[in-house]
Amino acid sequence: MQQITIKNKPASLSENGHYIVAQYEPLRLYVHPKNADQPHYCTAELDSVQYNGTRYVQYQPVRGFLRDCLHTAEEIMYDGPLDLGGDYSHVEGVLFGKSEADNIRIAKARRGQEKTDGKARPDYNEAYVIVSTVAGSMYPYHAAAVVAIDGDDTVTLEVFARGTDARQNDRSAAGRFEMYSSKGGTTFHSVWSNNVNFAGTNPVTMVLSRYY
């Protein structure tokens, strides 16, 4: 992942130049018109941006989301809307999201094993999830589904919950694109374990997969 400038704003360019996540508000995803795969759960828009002699096409989510990070990740993993409250994802065969206590137990059991923390590398139809291992944390977890992969870099589409619970008929969350690397200080785990919301919670990052 390389840091570049687009329209005088900072942006991230993926390893082989396939994707650009520009730090506008909201963050925007631009895709190489020839070399890149179409990002999952996204559709092309009319906007574009010029970089290094190539005009990258903007992509946006196919629909809005409920204000729930885990539910949003699961909808992207399943490629369609899901009803709230279902059992949709697992970590290494163990159902995730049933309760805070269960999530903490799963995280502690996975700590130090393969596909955890900086070694967590979800594929398409999978997601990152970072879990606080301190009961009663204000932010018990955060999930982010992968929509594009370029070498060691992944692009995610994420939603951040508000103070009230998500409602089935409220799809007003647009989602936010982010880019992470599997190297150094820009892994999903490095970024989020150093985030103020997870400070002091000894979190564990794992890979979420479809439950069925």
Secondary structure, DSSP 8 states (H G I E B T S, - for coil): -EEEEETTEEEEE-TTS-EEEE-SSS-EEEE-TTTS---TTEEEEEEEEEETTEEEEEEEESS-B-S-HHHHHHHHHHTS---TT---EEETTEE-SS-HHHHHHHHHHHTTSTT-GGG----TTEEEEEE--STT-SS-EEEEEEEEEETTEEEEEE----SS---TT---B--EEEEEESSGGGSHHHHHHTSGGGTTS--EEEEEEE--
